Amino acid sequence: MKLKLVMAAAAIACLGMSAAIAANEAQVVRQEMMKKVGGAMGAIGAIAKGEKPFDAEVVKASLTTMSEVAKAFPDQFPAGSEVGLDTEASPKIWENMDDFKAKAHALGAAADAQLAAMPVDQAGVGAVMKAVGSTCGDCHQSYRLKK
């Protein structure tokens, strides 16, 4: 009976370790980062489209998220993380790392510029979407695999 208990505990521990290891994989980290950016863009987009009322705090938080992610994102592409865990990262990233980093920097710079010129109404949020969204699209066109 004790042996079954010990074996069950060991199996649970191994499963927990596997989940913890996967959670730290570069692919998982960057996917979570992109989910944050997607959520931030969604929040700003809802305001720009008039689906949600203008809320300066939501805009500020969203732009801050984009800025922070853009600064850390390029570091999540170490050699050996080109494949696996359902990644959408194009191999071109590793071939053109300097350009990839420049595109990530452009997102951060656009978010920072929009933070500095914080919009005061829905129309201003539309301009934010255009400025920041173009940097997202530029990177996705070059470095995101289509599923």
VOLUM-686782 format. One line per field, with one value per residue: z, y, x of N, C-alpha, C in turn; residue in one letter. Coordinates in Angstrom, 1 decimal. Each point is the difference from the previous one (the first is absolute). Example, Ala and Ser with C-alpha at 12.3 -4.5 7.8 and 13.67 -1.06 7.14 Angstrom:
BEGIN
nzz: (7.8	-0.7)
nyy: (-5.7	1.1)
nxx: (13.2	-0.4)
cazz: (0.0	0.0)
cayy: (1.2	1.1)
caxx: (-0.9	0.9)
czz: (0.0	0.8)
cyy: (1.2	1.1)
cxx: (0.9	-0.8)
rest: (A	S)
END
This chain:
BEGIN
nzz: (0.0	0.8	-0.6	0.0	1.3	0.2	-0.7	0.6	1.2	-0.3	-0.4	1.1	0.7	-0.7	0.2	1.2	0.0	-0.7	0.8	1.0	-0.5	-0.4	1.2	0.1	-0.9	-0.8	-0.7	1.2	0.4	-1.3	0.0	1.2	-0.4	-1.1	0.9	0.8	-1.0	-0.3	1.3	0.0	-1.1	0.6	1.2	-0.7	-0.7	1.1	0.5	-0.9	0.1	1.2	0.1	0.4	1.1	-0.3	0.3	0.4	1.1	-0.8	-0.6	1.2	0.7	-1.0	-0.1	1.3	-0.1	-1.0	0.6	1.1	-0.7	-0.7	1.2	0.5	-0.9	-0.6	1.3	-0.5	-0.8	1.0	-0.4	-0.8	-0.1	-1.1	0.6	0.0	0.7	-1.2	-0.2	0.0	0.7	-0.9	-0.7	-0.7	1.2	0.0	-1.2	0.5	1.0	-0.7	-1.2	0.5	0.5	-1.1	-0.5	0.9	-0.2	-1.2	0.4	0.7	-1.1	-0.8	0.8	0.1	-1.3	-0.1	0.8	-0.7	-1.0	1.2	-0.7	-0.4	-1.1	-0.5	-0.6	1.1	0.6	-1.0	0.2	1.3	-0.3	-0.7	0.9	0.9	-0.5	-0.5	1.2	0.5	-1.0	0.1	1.3	0.2	-0.9	0.7	1.2	-0.5	0.3	-1.1	0.8)
nyy: (-1.2	0.0	-1.1	-0.3	0.4	-0.6	-1.0	0.1	0.2	-1.0	-0.7	0.5	-0.3	-1.1	-0.1	0.3	-0.8	-0.9	0.3	0.0	-1.1	-0.5	0.3	-0.5	-0.8	0.4	-1.1	-0.6	0.4	-0.2	-1.1	-0.1	0.4	-0.8	-0.9	0.5	0.0	-1.2	-0.3	0.6	-0.5	-1.1	0.3	0.4	-1.1	-0.6	0.7	-0.3	-1.2	0.5	-1.2	0.7	0.6	1.2	-0.6	1.2	-0.6	-0.4	1.1	0.6	-0.8	0.1	1.3	0.0	-0.8	0.6	1.1	-0.5	-0.5	1.1	0.5	-0.8	0.2	0.8	0.2	-0.2	0.2	-0.8	-0.3	-0.8	1.2	-0.4	-1.2	-0.5	-0.7	-0.4	0.2	1.3	-0.2	0.9	-1.0	0.9	-0.2	-1.2	0.1	0.7	-0.5	0.7	-0.5	-1.2	0.2	0.5	-1.0	-0.8	0.5	-0.1	-1.2	-0.3	0.5	-0.7	-1.1	0.2	0.2	-1.1	-0.7	0.5	-0.4	-0.6	-0.8	0.9	-0.8	-0.4	1.2	0.4	-0.9	0.4	1.1	-0.3	-0.4	1.0	0.8	-0.5	0.0	1.1	0.3	-0.3	0.6	1.0	-0.2	0.0	0.9	0.5	0.0	0.0	-1.3	-0.2	-0.1)
nxx: (0.8	1.0	0.4	-1.3	0.0	1.1	-0.4	-1.2	0.7	0.8	-1.0	-0.6	1.0	0.1	-1.3	0.1	1.0	-0.7	-1.0	0.8	0.6	-1.2	-0.4	1.2	-0.6	1.0	-0.4	-0.2	1.2	0.5	-0.6	0.4	1.2	-0.1	-0.4	1.0	0.8	-0.4	0.1	1.2	0.3	-0.5	0.6	1.1	-0.1	-0.4	1.0	1.0	-0.6	0.1	0.6	1.0	-0.4	0.4	1.2	0.5	-0.5	-1.0	-0.1	0.2	-0.8	-0.8	0.2	-0.2	-1.0	-0.4	0.2	-0.5	-1.0	-0.1	0.3	-0.8	-0.9	0.9	0.1	-1.2	1.0	0.3	1.2	-0.6	-0.6	0.6	0.0	-1.2	-0.8	-0.3	1.2	-0.2	1.2	0.2	0.6	-0.7	-0.6	0.4	-0.5	-1.0	0.7	1.0	-0.5	-0.1	1.2	0.3	-0.6	0.5	1.1	-0.3	-0.5	1.1	0.7	-0.8	0.1	1.3	0.0	-0.8	0.8	1.1	-0.7	-0.2	-0.7	-0.8	-0.2	-1.1	-0.1	0.4	-0.9	-0.7	0.6	-0.3	-1.2	-0.1	0.5	-0.7	-1.2	0.5	0.5	-1.1	-0.7	0.8	0.0	-1.3	0.0	1.0	-0.5	-1.2	0.1	-0.6	-1.0)
cazz: (0.0	0.1	-1.3	-1.0	0.4	-0.4	-1.5	-0.4	0.3	-1.0	-1.3	0.1	0.0	-1.4	-0.9	0.4	-0.5	-1.5	-0.2	0.4	-1.0	-1.2	0.3	-0.2	-1.4	-0.7	-0.8	0.8	0.5	-1.0	-0.3	1.1	-0.2	-1.1	0.5	0.7	-1.1	-0.6	0.9	0.1	-1.3	0.0	0.9	-0.7	-1.2	0.5	0.3	-1.3	-0.7	0.8	0.7	1.4	0.2	0.1	1.3	0.0	0.7	-0.8	-1.1	0.6	0.3	-1.2	-0.7	0.9	-0.3	-1.3	0.2	0.8	-0.7	-1.1	0.5	0.5	-1.0	-0.8	0.8	0.1	-1.2	0.0	-1.0	0.4	0.3	-1.3	-0.2	1.2	0.8	-0.8	-0.3	-1.3	-0.3	-1.3	0.1	-0.4	1.2	0.3	-1.2	0.0	1.4	0.2	-0.5	0.9	1.2	-0.4	-0.1	1.4	0.5	-0.6	0.8	1.2	-0.2	-0.4	1.2	0.8	-0.6	0.3	1.5	0.2	-0.6	0.4	-0.6	1.0	-0.4	-0.8	-1.3	0.3	0.1	-1.4	-0.4	0.7	-0.7	-1.3	0.2	0.7	-0.8	-1.2	0.4	0.2	-1.3	-0.7	0.5	-0.3	-1.4	-0.2	1.0	0.6	-0.9	-0.2	0.3)
cayy: (1.2	1.1	0.1	0.6	1.4	0.6	0.0	1.0	1.3	0.2	0.3	1.3	0.9	0.0	0.8	1.4	0.5	0.2	1.2	1.1	0.2	0.5	1.4	0.8	-0.1	1.2	0.1	0.3	1.4	1.0	-0.1	0.7	1.5	0.4	0.0	1.3	1.1	-0.2	0.5	1.4	0.5	-0.2	1.1	1.2	-0.1	0.1	1.5	0.7	-0.3	0.5	-1.1	0.3	1.5	0.4	-0.1	0.3	-1.0	-1.2	0.3	0.1	-1.4	-0.7	0.4	-0.4	-1.4	-0.1	0.5	-0.9	-1.3	0.3	0.0	-1.4	-1.0	-0.6	-0.9	-1.3	-0.7	-0.6	-1.1	-1.2	0.2	0.3	-0.9	-0.7	0.7	0.7	1.4	0.6	0.8	-0.4	-0.2	1.2	0.8	-0.4	0.4	1.5	0.4	1.4	0.6	-0.4	0.9	1.4	0.0	0.0	1.4	0.9	-0.1	0.7	1.4	0.5	0.0	1.0	1.3	0.2	0.3	1.4	0.9	-0.7	0.4	0.5	-0.4	-1.2	0.2	-0.1	-1.4	-0.5	0.4	-0.9	-1.3	0.1	0.1	-1.2	-1.2	-0.2	-0.7	-1.4	-0.6	-0.1	-1.1	-1.2	-0.3	-0.6	-1.0	-0.9	-1.0	-0.1	-1.4)
caxx: (-0.8	0.9	0.7	-1.0	-0.1	1.3	0.0	-0.9	0.6	1.1	-0.7	-0.6	1.2	0.5	-0.9	0.2	1.3	-0.1	-0.8	0.9	1.0	-0.6	-0.3	1.1	0.5	0.0	-1.2	-1.1	0.1	-0.3	-1.4	-0.7	0.2	-0.8	-1.4	-0.2	-0.1	-1.3	-1.0	0.1	-0.5	-1.5	-0.6	0.1	-0.8	-1.4	-0.3	0.0	-1.2	-1.2	-0.6	0.2	0.2	1.4	0.5	1.4	0.8	0.1	0.9	1.3	0.4	0.3	1.2	1.1	0.2	0.6	1.4	0.8	0.2	0.9	1.4	0.5	-0.4	1.0	0.9	-0.7	0.3	1.4	0.3	-0.7	-1.4	-0.6	-1.2	-0.5	-1.0	-1.0	0.5	-0.3	1.1	0.6	1.5	0.7	0.4	1.4	0.8	0.0	-0.3	0.1	-1.2	-1.0	0.1	-0.3	-1.5	-0.5	0.3	-1.0	-1.2	0.3	0.1	-1.3	-0.8	0.6	-0.4	-1.4	-0.1	0.4	-1.0	-1.2	-1.3	-1.0	-1.3	-0.1	0.7	1.5	0.3	0.0	1.3	0.9	-0.1	0.7	1.4	0.6	-0.4	0.8	1.3	-0.4	-0.2	1.3	0.8	-0.8	0.2	1.4	0.5	-1.0	-0.5	-1.5	-0.5)
czz: (0.0	-1.4	-1.0	0.3	-0.5	-1.5	-0.5	0.2	-1.0	-1.4	0.0	-0.1	-1.4	-0.9	0.4	-0.5	-1.5	-0.3	0.3	-1.1	-1.3	0.2	-0.2	-1.3	-0.7	-0.8	0.9	0.5	-1.0	-0.4	1.1	-0.2	-1.1	0.4	0.7	-1.0	-0.7	0.8	0.1	-1.3	-0.1	0.8	-0.7	-1.2	0.4	0.2	-1.4	-0.8	0.6	0.7	1.5	0.1	0.1	1.5	0.0	0.7	-0.7	-1.1	0.5	0.3	-1.2	-0.7	0.9	-0.2	-1.3	0.1	0.7	-0.7	-1.2	0.4	0.3	-1.1	-0.8	0.8	0.1	-1.2	0.0	-1.0	0.6	0.3	-1.3	-0.2	1.3	0.7	-0.8	-0.3	-1.4	-0.5	-1.3	0.2	-0.5	1.1	0.3	-1.1	0.0	1.4	0.2	-0.5	0.9	1.3	-0.3	-0.1	1.4	0.6	-0.6	0.7	1.3	-0.1	-0.3	1.3	1.0	-0.5	0.2	1.5	0.3	-0.5	0.3	-0.6	1.0	-0.4	-0.9	-1.3	0.2	0.1	-1.3	-0.5	0.6	-0.7	-1.3	0.2	0.6	-0.9	-1.3	0.3	0.3	-1.3	-0.7	0.5	-0.4	-1.5	-0.3	0.8	0.7	-1.0	-0.1	0.3	-1.0)
cyy: (1.3	0.2	0.7	1.5	0.7	0.1	1.1	1.4	0.3	0.4	1.4	1.0	0.2	0.8	1.4	0.6	0.2	1.3	1.2	0.2	0.6	1.5	1.0	-0.1	1.3	0.2	0.4	1.4	1.0	-0.1	0.7	1.5	0.5	0.1	1.3	1.1	-0.1	0.6	1.5	0.6	-0.2	1.1	1.3	0.0	0.2	1.5	0.7	-0.3	0.5	-1.1	0.2	1.5	0.3	-0.1	0.1	-1.0	-1.3	0.3	0.1	-1.4	-0.8	0.4	-0.3	-1.5	-0.2	0.4	-1.0	-1.3	0.2	0.0	-1.4	-1.0	-0.6	-1.0	-1.4	-0.9	-0.6	-1.0	-1.3	0.1	0.3	-0.8	-0.5	0.9	0.9	1.4	0.5	0.9	-0.5	-0.2	1.3	0.9	-0.3	0.4	1.5	0.6	1.5	0.8	-0.3	0.8	1.4	0.1	0.0	1.4	1.0	-0.1	0.8	1.5	0.6	0.1	1.2	1.4	0.3	0.3	1.5	1.0	-0.5	0.6	0.5	-0.3	-1.2	0.2	-0.1	-1.4	-0.6	0.3	-1.0	-1.4	0.0	0.0	-1.3	-1.3	-0.2	-0.7	-1.5	-0.7	-0.2	-1.2	-1.4	-0.4	-0.7	-1.2	-0.9	-1.0	0.0	-1.4	-0.4)
cxx: (0.9	0.7	-0.9	0.0	1.3	0.0	-0.9	0.5	1.1	-0.6	-0.5	1.2	0.6	-0.9	0.2	1.3	-0.1	-0.8	0.9	1.0	-0.6	-0.4	1.2	0.7	-0.2	-1.3	-1.2	0.1	-0.4	-1.5	-0.8	0.2	-0.9	-1.5	-0.2	-0.1	-1.3	-1.2	0.0	-0.5	-1.5	-0.7	0.0	-0.9	-1.5	-0.4	0.0	-1.2	-1.3	-0.7	0.1	0.2	1.5	0.3	1.5	0.8	0.2	1.0	1.5	0.5	0.3	1.3	1.3	0.3	0.8	1.5	0.9	0.2	1.0	1.4	0.5	-0.2	1.2	0.9	-0.6	0.2	1.4	0.1	-0.6	-1.4	-0.8	-1.3	-0.5	-1.1	-0.9	0.5	-0.4	1.1	0.7	1.5	0.7	0.4	1.5	0.9	0.3	-0.2	0.1	-1.3	-1.2	0.0	-0.4	-1.6	-0.6	0.3	-1.0	-1.3	0.1	0.0	-1.4	-0.9	0.4	-0.4	-1.5	-0.3	0.3	-1.1	-1.4	-1.3	-1.0	-1.4	0.0	0.7	1.6	0.4	0.0	1.4	1.1	0.0	0.8	1.5	0.6	-0.3	0.9	1.3	-0.3	-0.1	1.4	0.8	-0.7	0.2	1.3	0.3	-1.0	-0.5	-1.5	-0.4	-1.1)
rest: (M	K	L	K	L	V	M	A	A	A	A	I	A	C	L	G	M	S	A	A	I	A	A	N	E	A	Q	V	V	R	Q	E	M	M	K	K	V	G	G	A	M	G	A	I	G	A	I	A	K	G	E	K	P	F	D	A	E	V	V	K	A	S	L	T	T	M	S	E	V	A	K	A	F	P	D	Q	F	P	A	G	S	E	V	G	L	D	T	E	A	S	P	K	I	W	E	N	M	D	D	F	K	A	K	A	H	A	L	G	A	A	A	D	A	Q	L	A	A	M	P	V	D	Q	A	G	V	G	A	V	M	K	A	V	G	S	T	C	G	D	C	H	Q	S	Y	R	L	K	K)
END
